[in-house]
Amino acid sequence: MNRRHILQTSSLGFGWLALQALHAEKPSMVNPLAPRQPHHEPKAKRVIFMFMAGGPSHLDTFDYKPELVKNDGMGKLLGPVIDFKPRGKSGLMISDAFPELSNHADDLCILNGVRTNNPGHHQATVAMHIGSEMFVRPSVGAWVVYGLGSEAQDLPGFVTIDPISDLGGAMNYGSAFLPATFQGTRLSSGAGGVPNLSNQRLSASEQRKQLDFIQKANARLLTTQTGHPELEGIVQSYEMAWKMQSSVPEVLDLGNEPDHIRSLYGLDDPTTERFGNQCLMARRMAEKGVRFIQLTSNGWDHHNNLKQAITDRSASIDKPIAGLIADLKQRDMLKDTLIVWGGEFGRGSHGDNDPRNGRGHNAKGFSMWMAGGGVKGGFKYGSTNELGNEAAEGIIGTHDLHATILHLLGLNHERLTFRYAGRNFRLTDVEGEVAEAIIA
């Protein structure tokens, strides 16, 4: 018998337990989102995952290749279109695409040997989010909340802000065969945050009476239908939605932030306002105990006009990310907040299209970076070959990346399993090695 079956048969399932916990003082009642003990001492308490949809060029951002500079124009080789400089005391090579982020070079752990299996946007995007490019599986955030629960009392444990609607869509933040209560909640950085959250027709007390009536009916149904994850998810979602009516407007009301904080994130500039909103929302939710927060920046698929395109996209996120790092540091939160930045793959060393002023897809080697949460700052790990086409040293595959994230959170990726269809599944399938060298 696994944990879920025991809970279902002894206590009528996760949803009923959540409902009971809301109305009972008994400490024995179990909430499926209650914090749980990790497997080992964690370095990080939470994750902020910044996904750059489209595949940013590592060769023009975080992976400096002197040979590519030297051979620019030979054959179809395209050298970096943006200059690199050593940054901070560590001397990490970062391009001029990120002048604000470069000021925090000594906080960054740049991973230059990342690779994935497929150069197609859909497959690589899904693999980055769920660990599989072919099958429907729980997302990283769902696994994290399943393993650790959440410290947030009136917010979901896993939220995704402005996610992409295609390339896997909701699968990228879904729970698949895990209980539905662990799936991500989609939020918007625009006005409202969550559509249709407020009720204009019923008062709070009337809503509570209505919800109690519905939940009693659901509870009766659960006594006759154990092992019904969809119903359990509905029960839990009703209660969470009730709590979110007051908590979400409060945490997403950025208007009460002081002017210097709004400026720090770039909320006073149309170029940075959208992603700045995401980053500031992330900080506020991190303070509330949300376990996994995912942000998305679109438009990184640069087959043409590379220099202008990457300059524009970088400008939209550079100040907000730097502001987030600075803000977390001043609140003493960076040390236990793991920031992960990257796209689904990188770009090739050869010019793409005529007049070859863009780059094609490259899944064999690219860059990501981490900050805070127990990783070494001012540190470069791994490398691609001389022209940046293929990971050569310190190789981190998708399963290795996920194993490392879980490890920093105190979870052993081989022990974090869920029984489904006759076998124990895990985020990293039957692979995955923790990148021990990057851990502080």
Buried (B, 14 or more C-beta within 10 A) or exposed (E): EEEBEEBBEEBBBBBBBBBBBBEEEEEEBBBBBBBEEBBEEBBBBBBBBBBBBBBBBBBBBBBBBEBBEEBBEEEEBBBBBBEBBEBBEBEBBBBBBBBBBBBBBBBBBBBBBBBBBBBBBEBBBBBBBBBBBEEEBBBBBBBBBBBBBBBBEBBBBBBBBBBBEEBBEEBBBBBBBBBBBBBBBBBBBEEEBBEEEEBEEEEEEEBEEEBEEEBEEBBEBBEEEBEBBEBBBBBBBBBBBBBBBEBBBEBBEBEEBEEEBBBBBBBEBEBBBBBBBBBBBBBBBBBBBBBBBBBBBBBBBBBBBBBEBBBBBBBBBBBBBBBBBBBBBEEEBBBBBBBBBBBBBBBBBBBBEEEBBBBBBBBBBBBBBBBBBBBBBBBBBBBBBBBBBBBBEBBBBBBBBBBBBBBBBBBBBBEBBBBBEEEEBBBBBEBBBBBEEBBE
